[in-house]
Amino acid sequence: MNRARPWRPLLGLMLAFGFVVTGASAAQLVIHDGARRTEIDTAALLARPDRAEVAIERDQAYGGATRYQAVPLAALLESFPTEDPGGTLEAAATDGFAAQIPLSVVRSAGPDAARGWLAIETPEAAWPSLPGKPVSAGPFYIVWERPAASGVSPEFWAYQVAALRYVASPARRWPQMTVEAGLPADHPARVGQAAYTAICLSCHRINGAGSADMGPDLNRPMSPVEYFRIPALRRYIRDPSSVRTWPDQKMPGFTVEQLSDPQLDGLIAYFEHMAARRPAR
């Protein structure tokens, strides 16, 4: 919840239908599962027969409509299969962001499902800088068609991607982030754990659990519910700059479309639950 992803209209047809030439360099994408590792460079990705120009109606990073040279994410990963269909694809970025994308979402198929693409910034047609940043979304950016169809989190639009890692689900990988096993199945904290995994874990750790290094741990040494009044915390999650601001602020707000009111209620319940389960250091 700490990586700035502002929404704003794109500036003319330059971004919507073709990017300005600025001389981006070729890059390497790493795919690995802990035991095996492969590297694919920009040229190899662009040479794939399934490369296509994909139109994105509402780009999460740039806003508005965009077009990219891209390869289907699921097809790219077929050449590097995993034996854990219930696992996670960790999209690690150069700035410490690490999205945890369920493989079930990556592999969703059909006209009524979301479809992920790996957009490729080419040396001949570099992308513009991100709004408010001195760098573009390249060299690789995961974009989605029909994201709402499969519940794609805004944090699954990972940009500046350097590596794709097959990993276990976050709950299996980091049991210290899970709620008490005896909680009822419909307890709000369980809803909150799911929301935390999809949105917050990309930037923040909790009880040391996580791969991201962008934001602080949200339970050590204190939980947000211990230093925020609940109304202020709700407002902060929705619109951080309305509560406090500073020059290097990165955390965006989350709209009701991105984080529903029941999910927000669950997230606060999760913070309260985890505050009571903080492990001794």
DOTOR-657166 format. One line per 2 residues: number of its first residue (from 1); for each residue x, y, z of N, C-alpha, C. Coordinates in Angstrom, 3 decimals. Layout:
residues N
NUM> X:Y:Z:X:Y:Z:X:Y:Z; ...
//
This chain:
residues 281
1> 0.818:-1.198:0.000:0.000:0.000:0.000:0.855:1.252:0.000; 2.073:1.161:-0.515:2.984:2.291:-0.379:3.588:2.727:-1.701
3> 3.107:2.152:-2.813:3.681:2.504:-4.106:2.736:3.431:-4.854; 3.214:4.589:-5.202:2.343:5.557:-5.856:1.901:5.041:-7.212
5> 0.589:4.994:-7.438:0.014:4.592:-8.708:-1.115:5.559:-9.035; -0.776:6.813:-9.366:-1.816:7.812:-9.551:-2.616:7.585:-10.817
7> -3.888:7.990:-10.795:-4.758:7.970:-11.967:-4.818:9.388:-12.530; -4.577:9.535:-13.810:-4.813:10.819:-14.435:-4.918:10.589:-15.928
9> -5.592:11.442:-16.669:-5.724:11.251:-18.111:-4.362:11.273:-18.781; -4.234:10.515:-19.852:-2.987:10.544:-20.622:-2.928:11.790:-21.483
11> -1.755:12.172:-21.833:-1.556:13.394:-22.591:-1.578:13.089:-24.085; -2.758:13.115:-24.636:-2.919:13.018:-26.076:-2.637:11.650:-26.650
13> -2.616:11.611:-27.975:-2.442:10.339:-28.667:-1.030:9.800:-28.570; -0.078:10.627:-28.116:1.305:10.169:-27.957:1.358:8.911:-27.107
15> 0.638:8.916:-25.983:0.685:7.788:-25.069:-0.365:6.750:-25.415; -1.506:7.175:-25.928:-2.584:6.233:-26.195:-2.281:5.330:-27.380
17> -1.553:5.843:-28.384:-1.390:5.060:-29.604:0.044:4.921:-30.088; 1.012:5.340:-29.290:2.398:5.161:-29.688:3.300:5.972:-28.801
19> 4.367:5.360:-28.336:5.210:6.006:-27.342:6.362:6.772:-27.989; 6.819:7.790:-27.306:7.887:8.643:-27.802:9.212:7.893:-27.804
21> 10.002:8.092:-28.805:11.321:7.463:-28.875:12.285:8.226:-27.974; 12.791:7.548:-26.935:13.750:8.194:-26.037:14.965:7.322:-25.758
23> 15.048:6.155:-26.405:16.261:5.373:-26.290:16.353:4.484:-25.072; 15.261:3.795:-24.699:15.342:2.839:-23.603:16.264:1.693:-23.994
25> 16.930:1.105:-23.016:17.858:0.025:-23.311:17.164:-1.324:-23.173; 17.720:-2.355:-23.840:17.193:-3.708:-23.714:17.404:-4.191:-22.282
27> 16.579:-5.150:-21.878:16.622:-5.615:-20.488:16.473:-7.128:-20.432; 16.778:-7.684:-19.265:16.657:-9.112:-19.007:15.543:-9.344:-17.993
29> 14.687:-10.312:-18.269:13.661:-10.747:-17.334:14.073:-12.103:-16.785; 14.083:-12.235:-15.464:14.439:-13.496:-14.815:13.155:-14.215:-14.404
31> 13.086:-15.500:-14.684:11.994:-16.352:-14.203:12.625:-17.501:-13.437; 12.188:-17.723:-12.204:12.772:-18.834:-11.458:11.817:-19.351:-10.388
33> 12.104:-20.557:-9.922:11.275:-21.197:-8.898:12.093:-21.622:-7.690; 13.276:-21.092:-7.547:14.154:-21.461:-6.441:15.176:-22.487:-6.833
35> 14.796:-23.442:-7.706:15.715:-24.479:-8.154:16.171:-24.233:-9.591; 15.236:-23.780:-10.417:15.557:-23.511:-11.819:15.471:-22.008:-12.072
37> 16.221:-21.564:-13.059:16.261:-20.143:-13.387:16.495:-19.994:-14.878; 15.777:-19.067:-15.479:15.998:-18.754:-16.882:15.950:-17.248:-17.053
39> 16.633:-16.745:-18.066:16.623:-15.325:-18.380:16.165:-15.139:-19.819; 15.301:-14.162:-20.015:14.784:-13.843:-21.337:15.006:-12.359:-21.567
41> 15.589:-12.008:-22.707:15.841:-10.596:-22.942:14.736:-9.971:-23.796; 14.807:-8.669:-23.923:13.791:-7.932:-24.664:13.627:-8.465:-26.077
43> 14.733:-8.694:-26.770:14.663:-9.153:-28.160:13.960:-10.500:-28.266; 14.255:-11.421:-27.350:13.633:-12.744:-27.386:12.129:-12.650:-27.125
45> 11.743:-11.785:-26.230:10.321:-11.604:-25.962:9.604:-11.017:-27.169; 10.211:-10.030:-27.804:9.589:-9.417:-28.965:9.540:-10.361:-30.158
47> 10.422:-11.373:-30.172:10.461:-12.332:-31.285:9.463:-13.482:-31.118; 8.806:-13.560:-29.967:7.850:-14.642:-29.747:6.692:-14.546:-30.735
49> 6.223:-15.693:-31.248:5.119:-15.652:-32.222:3.796:-15.188:-31.623; 3.670:-15.247:-30.287:2.424:-14.808:-29.668:2.472:-13.349:-29.225
51> 3.535:-12.633:-29.579:3.576:-11.202:-29.279:2.450:-10.511:-30.041; 1.827:-9.552:-29.388:0.717:-8.840:-30.011:0.700:-7.408:-29.507
53> -0.006:-6.565:-30.228:-0.288:-5.226:-29.728:-1.584:-5.312:-28.938; -1.518:-4.999:-27.673:-2.682:-5.125:-26.801:-3.154:-3.742:-26.388
55> -4.462:-3.561:-26.424:-5.071:-2.291:-26.034:-5.632:-2.417:-24.628; -5.216:-1.527:-23.749:-5.683:-1.503:-22.363:-6.607:-0.306:-22.202
57> -7.824:-0.563:-21.777:-8.820:0.504:-21.701:-8.530:1.497:-20.573; -8.091:0.982:-19.435:-7.863:1.862:-18.283:-6.595:1.411:-17.578
59> -5.524:2.025:-17.940:-4.206:1.624:-17.454:-4.031:2.065:-15.999; -3.632:1.113:-15.140:-3.517:1.405:-13.716:-2.377:2.367:-13.410
61> -1.267:2.250:-14.118:-0.108:3.090:-13.831:-0.183:4.442:-14.519; -0.601:4.447:-15.798:-0.612:5.683:-16.558:-1.981:6.358:-16.593
63> -3.048:5.589:-16.376:-4.391:6.136:-16.511:-4.807:6.145:-17.971; -6.106:6.188:-18.210:-6.598:6.269:-19.581:-6.338:5.019:-20.393
65> -6.368:5.166:-21.715:-6.194:4.052:-22.639:-4.768:4.023:-23.160; -4.195:2.823:-23.242:-2.821:2.666:-23.723:-2.735:1.460:-24.643
67> -1.652:1.370:-25.372:-1.353:0.211:-26.225:0.087:-0.220:-25.973; 0.305:-1.512:-25.979:1.635:-2.052:-25.706:1.957:-3.210:-26.654
69> 3.240:-3.408:-26.900:3.725:-4.665:-27.441:3.859:-5.603:-26.249; 3.214:-6.762:-26.305:3.138:-7.611:-25.118:3.001:-9.077:-25.498
71> 3.314:-9.945:-24.533:3.097:-11.379:-24.703:2.156:-11.844:-23.596; 1.316:-12.851:-23.878:0.400:-13.334:-22.848:1.178:-13.889:-21.661
73> 0.813:-13.457:-20.469:1.560:-13.859:-19.283:1.476:-15.366:-19.067; 0.289:-15.940:-19.209:0.131:-17.381:-18.996:0.957:-18.181:-19.991
75> 0.971:-17.758:-21.249:1.745:-18.479:-22.266:3.238:-18.363:-22.007; 3.684:-17.208:-21.555:5.103:-17.035:-21.220:5.533:-18.021:-20.143
77> 4.671:-18.225:-19.156:5.028:-19.097:-18.046:4.901:-20.584:-18.392; 4.209:-20.914:-19.474:4.080:-22.314:-19.879:5.439:-22.931:-20.193
79> 6.382:-22.115:-20.630:7.720:-22.637:-20.948:8.551:-22.881:-19.696; 7.994:-22.520:-18.566:8.686:-22.698:-17.292:7.641:-23.171:-16.274
81> 7.145:-24.401:-16.437:5.986:-24.851:-15.656:6.302:-25.051:-14.179; 5.255:-25.042:-13.371:5.376:-25.318:-11.949:4.453:-26.467:-11.568
83> 4.814:-27.179:-10.507:3.991:-28.288:-10.035:3.039:-27.854:-8.930; 2.965:-26.568:-8.656:2.113:-26.069:-7.575:1.017:-25.185:-8.167
85> -0.095:-25.778:-8.635:-1.139:-24.971:-9.268:-1.815:-24.004:-8.316; -1.696:-24.242:-7.015:-2.287:-23.340:-6.038:-1.323:-22.294:-5.537
87> -0.198:-22.150:-6.206:0.848:-21.242:-5.749:0.649:-19.818:-6.222; 1.738:-19.083:-6.189:1.710:-17.644:-6.423:2.818:-17.261:-7.394
89> 2.548:-16.266:-8.216:3.575:-15.659:-9.040:3.972:-14.351:-8.363; 5.200:-14.277:-7.904:5.699:-13.054:-7.290:6.377:-12.225:-8.370
91> 5.815:-11.042:-8.628:6.388:-10.132:-9.618:7.226:-9.111:-8.875; 8.544:-9.262:-8.940:9.465:-8.412:-8.187:9.965:-7.272:-9.063
93> 9.859:-6.059:-8.548:10.256:-4.869:-9.297:11.593:-4.337:-8.807; 12.163:-3.457:-9.600:13.474:-2.917:-9.272:13.445:-1.979:-8.069
95> 12.258:-1.480:-7.681:12.175:-0.530:-6.573:11.770:-1.163:-5.250; 11.740:-2.501:-5.175:11.394:-3.179:-3.939:9.955:-3.619:-3.848
97> 9.139:-3.284:-4.830:7.748:-3.727:-4.891:7.713:-5.206:-5.257; 6.784:-5.958:-4.663:6.699:-7.398:-4.948:5.241:-7.835:-4.895
99> 4.576:-7.856:-6.046:3.176:-8.271:-6.120:3.072:-9.780:-5.955; 2.047:-10.208:-5.221:1.799:-11.633:-5.002:0.542:-12.015:-5.780
101> 0.715:-12.521:-6.998:-0.405:-12.780:-7.907:-0.729:-14.273:-7.891; -1.937:-14.668:-7.467:-2.278:-16.095:-7.476:-2.160:-16.668:-8.890
103> -1.584:-17.860:-8.999:-1.469:-18.485:-10.313:-2.834:-18.747:-10.922; -3.853:-18.931:-10.082:-5.199:-19.137:-10.607:-5.685:-17.921:-11.384
105> -5.261:-16.723:-10.975:-5.628:-15.503:-11.693:-4.804:-15.393:-12.978; -3.522:-15.703:-12.896:-2.662:-15.657:-14.079:-3.179:-16.599:-15.154
107> -3.666:-17.772:-14.750:-4.064:-18.802:-15.705:-5.549:-18.763:-16.037; -6.271:-17.776:-15.527:-7.691:-17.677:-15.868:-7.818:-17.500:-17.370
109> -8.840:-18.112:-17.944:-8.978:-18.116:-19.401:-10.440:-17.930:-19.786; -10.636:-17.567:-21.027:-11.980:-17.418:-21.546:-12.363:-15.961:-21.717
111> -13.389:-15.704:-22.511:-13.792:-14.315:-22.808:-14.347:-13.571:-21.608; -14.725:-14.291:-20.558:-15.290:-13.648:-19.379:-14.305:-13.599:-18.213
113> -13.032:-13.838:-18.477:-12.009:-13.821:-17.425:-10.979:-12.743:-17.724; -10.285:-12.310:-16.681:-9.178:-11.379:-16.882:-8.057:-12.073:-17.650
115> -7.289:-11.301:-18.377:-6.133:-11.855:-19.088:-4.935:-10.955:-18.854; -3.869:-11.553:-18.311:-2.656:-10.807:-18.035:-1.693:-10.828:-19.209
117> -1.000:-9.718:-19.397:0.006:-9.584:-20.444:1.286:-9.021:-19.849; 2.410:-9.426:-20.380:3.679:-8.801:-20.027:3.996:-7.798:-21.128
119> 3.811:-6.510:-20.816:4.128:-5.452:-21.768:5.639:-5.228:-21.791; 6.166:-4.964:-22.986:7.615:-4.893:-23.199:7.981:-3.514:-23.724
121> 8.808:-2.811:-22.991:9.308:-1.519:-23.458:10.449:-1.774:-24.435; 10.338:-1.231:-25.627:11.345:-1.509:-26.650:12.369:-0.377:-26.719
123> 13.600:-0.704:-27.098:14.617:0.342:-27.228:14.243:1.402:-28.263; 13.470:0.996:-29.292:13.125:1.922:-30.366:11.976:2.850:-30.000
125> 11.133:2.443:-29.054:9.960:3.247:-28.698:9.769:3.183:-27.189; 10.553:3.973:-26.487:10.496:3.962:-25.024:9.202:4.593:-24.529
127> 8.781:4.189:-23.325:7.553:4.714:-22.743:7.825:6.031:-22.030; 6.811:6.861:-21.903:6.967:8.108:-21.147:7.181:7.822:-19.661
129> 7.653:8.813:-18.958:7.798:8.683:-17.505:6.427:8.532:-16.865; 6.392:7.793:-15.773:5.161:7.656:-15.008:4.770:9.006:-14.409
131> 3.483:9.244:-14.217:3.063:10.505:-13.599:3.755:10.723:-12.251; 4.437:11.845:-12.123:5.109:12.186:-10.880:6.411:11.465:-10.639
133> 6.905:10.714:-11.626:8.147:9.965:-11.457:9.107:10.277:-12.604; 10.407:10.105:-12.382:11.380:10.372:-13.446:11.644:9.164:-14.332
135> 10.928:8.060:-14.100:11.167:6.825:-14.848:9.861:6.314:-15.434; 9.977:5.425:-16.411:8.804:4.825:-17.037:8.394:3.560:-16.285
137> 7.364:2.892:-16.772:6.914:1.623:-16.193:7.774:0.455:-16.665; 8.709:0.699:-17.559:9.531:-0.372:-18.110:10.638:-0.825:-17.160
139> 11.342:-1.871:-17.533:11.340:-2.467:-18.873:10.168:-3.410:-19.136; 9.560:-3.948:-18.065:8.443:-4.872:-18.220:7.333:-4.478:-17.253
141> 6.111:-4.629:-17.714:4.955:-4.152:-16.967:3.812:-5.140:-17.161; 3.260:-5.668:-16.086:2.132:-6.590:-16.174:0.844:-5.788:-16.256
143> 0.135:-5.956:-17.364:-1.116:-5.240:-17.595:-2.240:-6.264:-17.777; -3.476:-5.803:-17.638:-4.610:-6.731:-17.617:-5.750:-6.248:-18.499
145> -6.280:-7.186:-19.264:-7.561:-6.985:-19.923:-8.655:-7.526:-18.996; -9.777:-6.858:-18.946:-10.936:-7.266:-18.140:-10.549:-7.574:-16.687
147> -9.803:-6.712:-16.012:-9.326:-7.040:-14.666:-10.438:-7.322:-13.658; -11.568:-6.636:-13.790:-12.655:-6.834:-12.821:-13.258:-8.224:-12.913
149> -13.112:-8.885:-14.060:-13.734:-10.195:-14.252:-13.148:-11.257:-13.335; -11.888:-11.088:-12.936:-11.239:-12.085:-12.078:-10.742:-11.470:-10.772
151> -11.280:-10.319:-10.407:-10.889:-9.705:-9.144:-9.428:-9.323:-9.084; -8.897:-8.789:-10.171:-7.484:-8.408:-10.210:-7.254:-7.194:-9.307
153> -6.381:-7.343:-8.331:-6.026:-6.248:-7.436:-5.288:-5.154:-8.201; -5.442:-3.878:-7.811:-4.642:-2.836:-8.463:-3.142:-3.077:-8.306
155> -2.749:-3.825:-7.264:-1.324:-4.105:-7.050:-0.800:-5.208:-7.958; -1.691:-5.886:-8.690:-1.237:-6.903:-9.636:-0.749:-6.279:-10.943
157> -0.919:-4.969:-11.100:-0.374:-4.248:-12.248:1.072:-3.869:-11.891; 1.938:-4.820:-11.899:3.321:-4.597:-11.457:4.145:-4.006:-12.585
159> 4.783:-2.880:-12.316:5.644:-2.277:-13.332:7.100:-2.304:-12.876; 8.011:-1.944:-13.806:9.454:-2.039:-13.569:9.834:-3.446:-13.098
161> 9.192:-4.442:-13.685:9.402:-5.831:-13.272:10.789:-6.305:-13.704; 11.472:-6.951:-12.772:12.797:-7.516:-13.058:12.782:-9.029:-12.999
163> 11.877:-9.606:-12.189:11.860:-11.060:-12.011:10.446:-11.543:-11.753; 10.161:-12.740:-12.259:8.925:-13.455:-11.967:9.320:-14.727:-11.228
165> 8.776:-14.908:-10.023:9.189:-16.025:-9.193:7.979:-16.890:-8.854; 8.129:-18.186:-9.042:7.129:-19.130:-8.551:7.372:-19.344:-7.061
167> 6.375:-19.077:-6.248:6.500:-19.253:-4.808:5.219:-19.858:-4.266; 5.273:-20.340:-3.033:4.075:-20.829:-2.372:3.153:-19.657:-2.069
169> 1.900:-19.958:-1.765:0.976:-18.892:-1.392:1.521:-18.167:-0.165; 1.216:-16.872:-0.028:1.758:-16.130:1.118:1.445:-16.776:2.467
171> 0.253:-17.319:2.646:-0.103:-17.927:3.929:0.771:-19.135:4.242; 1.125:-19.909:3.206:2.014:-21.060:3.406:3.461:-20.605:3.594
173> 3.826:-19.590:2.883:5.210:-19.125:2.910:5.544:-18.410:4.212; 4.555:-17.666:4.725:4.774:-16.869:5.927:3.628:-17.100:6.914
175> 3.632:-18.176:7.647:2.518:-18.454:8.567:2.326:-17.378:9.630; 3.348:-16.557:9.891:3.212:-15.517:10.910:2.269:-14.391:10.483
177> 1.814:-14.405:9.221:0.864:-13.388:8.784:-0.581:-13.888:8.806; -0.785:-15.126:9.217:-2.127:-15.701:9.176:-2.873:-15.453:10.485
179> -4.196:-15.410:10.380:-5.026:-15.235:11.563:-5.087:-16.544:12.348; -5.568:-16.468:13.564:-5.699:-17.654:14.413:-6.564:-18.699:13.736
181> -6.115:-19.936:13.755:-6.811:-21.008:13.038:-8.240:-21.207:13.507; -8.513:-20.921:14.767:-9.843:-21.155:15.303:-10.865:-20.083:14.995
183> -10.483:-19.019:14.292:-11.454:-17.980:13.951:-12.539:-18.548:13.043; -13.789:-18.136:13.219:-14.859:-18.586:12.315:-14.534:-18.231:10.864
185> -15.057:-19.028:9.951:-14.767:-18.830:8.530:-15.230:-17.467:8.038; -16.284:-16.915:8.658:-16.817:-15.636:8.210:-16.321:-14.453:9.052
187> -15.295:-14.656:9.852:-14.774:-13.567:10.684:-14.182:-12.467:9.794; -14.456:-11.206:10.102:-13.929:-10.115:9.263:-12.408:-10.127:9.113
189> -11.691:-10.619:10.114:-10.233:-10.642:10.010:-9.759:-11.564:8.898; -10.539:-12.589:8.585:-10.175:-13.462:7.462:-10.337:-12.712:6.137
191> -11.407:-11.921:6.032:-11.568:-11.062:4.859:-10.397:-10.092:4.779; -10.008:-9.565:5.938:-8.896:-8.622:5.991:-7.574:-9.233:5.590
193> -7.343:-10.485:5.975:-6.098:-11.145:5.582:-6.016:-11.269:4.067; -7.137:-11.612:3.435:-7.160:-11.715:1.974:-6.903:-10.360:1.330
195> -7.512:-9.293:1.889:-7.297:-7.948:1.343:-5.849:-7.524:1.541; -5.297:-7.824:2.704:-3.905:-7.473:2.979:-2.972:-8.159:1.982
197> -3.231:-9.442:1.720:-2.390:-10.213:0.808:-2.425:-9.631:-0.595; -3.618:-9.256:-1.050:-3.773:-8.765:-2.424:-3.254:-7.349:-2.607
199> -3.343:-6.516:-1.566:-3.049:-5.096:-1.732:-1.825:-4.646:-0.938; -1.812:-4.902:0.359:-0.773:-4.320:1.221:0.567:-5.045:1.122
201> 0.530:-6.360:0.933:1.749:-7.161:0.986:2.715:-6.823:-0.151; 2.221:-6.177:-1.189:3.095:-5.792:-2.295:4.139:-4.760:-1.873
203> 3.833:-4.003:-0.807:4.742:-2.945:-0.356:5.192:-3.105:1.090; 4.357:-3.750:1.915:4.609:-3.823:3.356:4.781:-5.266:3.831
205> 5.603:-5.452:4.809:5.656:-6.712:5.544:4.746:-6.609:6.762; 4.450:-7.772:7.355:3.708:-7.801:8.617:4.278:-8.934:9.455
207> 4.707:-8.616:10.656:5.425:-9.587:11.497:6.637:-10.156:10.762; 7.226:-9.355:9.893:8.380:-9.801:9.119:8.028:-10.577:7.880
209> 6.748:-10.882:7.665:6.314:-11.680:6.518:6.208:-10.808:5.284; 6.823:-11.250:4.186:6.734:-10.537:2.931:8.084:-10.419:2.251
211> 8.044:-10.030:0.972:9.265:-9.846:0.188:9.539:-8.389:-0.129; 8.539:-7.541:0.030:8.674:-6.146:-0.383:9.494:-5.342:0.621
213> 10.111:-4.289:0.115:10.941:-3.424:0.950:10.599:-1.947:0.757; 9.368:-1.658:0.328:9.018:-0.270:0.043:8.504:0.477:1.265
215> 7.673:-0.194:2.071:7.059:0.458:3.211:7.398:-0.246:4.510; 6.991:0.321:5.643:7.314:-0.285:6.938:6.486:-1.524:7.225
217> 6.965:-2.325:8.145:6.198:-3.455:8.670:4.958:-2.887:9.369; 3.800:-3.496:9.130:2.559:-2.953:9.666:2.090:-3.640:10.952
219> 3.002:-4.324:11.631:2.662:-4.825:12.969:3.843:-4.761:13.929; 5.028:-4.504:13.417:6.211:-4.385:14.255:6.918:-3.064:13.980
221> 7.147:-2.250:14.964:6.884:-2.496:16.388:5.442:-2.225:16.819; 4.655:-1.498:15.981:3.273:-1.211:16.339:2.386:-1.385:15.111
223> 1.115:-1.655:15.368:0.111:-1.741:14.311:-0.500:-0.365:14.075; -0.967:-0.080:12.857:-1.643:1.205:12.619:-2.827:1.456:13.555
225> -3.499:0.380:14.015:-4.650:0.587:14.902:-4.213:1.030:16.290; -2.913:0.978:16.561:-2.406:1.407:17.866:-1.974:2.872:17.873
227> -1.791:3.467:16.716:-1.410:4.878:16.692:-2.344:5.744:15.849; -3.328:5.126:15.194:-4.381:5.849:14.508:-5.708:5.601:15.208
229> -6.543:6.617:15.342:-7.941:6.360:15.639:-8.564:5.742:14.390; -9.526:4.851:14.601:-10.070:4.085:13.481:-10.623:4.987:12.376
231> -11.409:6.055:12.679:-11.871:6.917:11.583:-10.716:7.524:10.787; -9.645:7.910:11.476:-8.493:8.478:10.779:-7.790:7.424:9.931
233> -7.730:6.194:10.416:-7.103:5.120:9.647:-7.901:4.833:8.383; -9.218:4.791:8.506:-10.058:4.591:7.317:-9.788:5.694:6.287
235> -9.752:6.921:6.762:-9.513:8.041:5.859:-8.126:7.967:5.250; -7.154:7.560:6.046:-5.782:7.459:5.544:-5.679:6.433:4.423
237> -6.349:5.297:4.575:-6.293:4.263:3.542:-6.987:4.738:2.268; -8.088:5.447:2.425:-8.808:5.955:1.262:-8.066:7.109:0.578
239> -7.478:8.006:1.378:-6.847:9.211:0.826:-5.732:9.659:1.759; -4.548:9.067:1.652:-3.468:9.349:2.605:-3.130:10.827:2.751
241> -3.106:11.555:1.649:-2.694:12.955:1.722:-3.705:13.829:2.448; -4.923:13.317:2.692:-5.897:14.090:3.457:-5.636:14.000:4.955
243> -4.746:13.080:5.354:-4.430:12.897:6.773:-3.048:13.451:7.088; -2.068:13.110:6.253:-0.725:13.650:6.422:-0.008:13.550:5.090
245> 0.930:14.442:4.873:1.632:14.457:3.602:3.057:14.929:3.803; 3.943:14.506:2.907:5.338:14.922:2.946:5.893:14.788:1.530
247> 7.014:15.401:1.223:7.477:15.469:-0.172:7.662:14.124:-0.848; 8.106:13.102:-0.114:8.391:11.812:-0.735:7.263:10.801:-0.512
249> 6.063:11.294:-0.281:4.934:10.391:-0.030:4.674:9.524:-1.255; 4.506:8.234:-1.042:4.325:7.293:-2.142:2.986:6.562:-2.113
251> 2.409:6.382:-0.942:1.209:5.566:-0.841:0.023:6.242:-1.520; -0.647:5.525:-2.448:-1.853:6.069:-3.061:-3.059:5.781:-2.186
253> -4.169:6.399:-2.490:-5.420:6.023:-1.846:-6.056:4.861:-2.591; -7.011:4.212:-1.938:-7.711:3.088:-2.553:-9.201:3.394:-2.575
255> -9.752:3.434:-3.771:-11.162:3.745:-3.941:-12.023:2.557:-3.521; -13.324:2.786:-3.453:-14.254:1.703:-3.123:-14.205:0.615:-4.189
257> -13.940:0.996:-5.433:-13.826:-0.003:-6.498:-12.586:-0.872:-6.309; -11.529:-0.307:-5.766:-10.289:-1.055:-5.566:-10.285:-1.814:-4.247
259> -10.921:-1.260:-3.231:-10.988:-1.862:-1.897:-12.378:-1.546:-1.352; -13.253:-2.543:-1.367:-14.642:-2.312:-0.975:-14.742:-1.968:0.515
261> -15.872:-1.412:0.914:-16.068:-1.103:2.328:-15.984:-2.361:3.198; -16.602:-3.504:2.809:-16.416:-4.725:3.615:-14.951:-5.170:3.692
263> -14.207:-5.001:2.612:-12.781:-5.335:2.651:-12.026:-4.402:3.585; -12.376:-3.124:3.558:-11.722:-2.164:4.449:-12.051:-2.478:5.909
265> -13.307:-2.814:6.186:-13.680:-3.232:7.540:-12.855:-4.446:7.957; -12.734:-5.406:7.031:-11.962:-6.611:7.328:-10.491:-6.307:7.542
267> -9.948:-5.380:6.775:-8.534:-5.026:6.915:-8.253:-4.446:8.300; -9.153:-3.597:8.773:-8.975:-3.028:10.110:-9.130:-4.110:11.172
269> -10.082:-5.031:10.972:-10.229:-6.152:11.897:-8.972:-7.020:11.897; -8.360:-7.179:10.746:-7.124:-7.954:10.638:-5.993:-7.272:11.393
271> -5.860:-5.960:11.235:-4.830:-5.229:11.977:-5.039:-5.388:13.491; -6.279:-5.278:13.938:-6.573:-5.424:15.369:-6.243:-6.837:15.844
273> -6.598:-7.815:15.049:-6.328:-9.214:15.400:-4.826:-9.475:15.458; -4.083:-8.973:14.474:-2.650:-9.223:14.420:-1.905:-8.459:15.508
275> -2.420:-7.316:15.918:-1.799:-6.564:17.016:-1.789:-7.385:18.296; -2.834:-8.200:18.466:-2.913:-9.048:19.651:-2.091:-10.335:19.500
277> -1.606:-10.590:18.304:-0.830:-11.817:18.030:0.622:-11.505:17.651; 1.088:-10.313:17.992:2.442:-9.924:17.626:3.446:-10.844:18.316
279> 4.313:-11.472:17.551:5.296:-12.366:18.189:6.344:-11.614:18.979; 6.849:-12.234:20.004:7.936:-11.618:20.775:9.169:-11.516:19.916
281> 9.884:-10.421:20.008:11.073:-10.236:19.181:12.292:-10.813:19.863
//
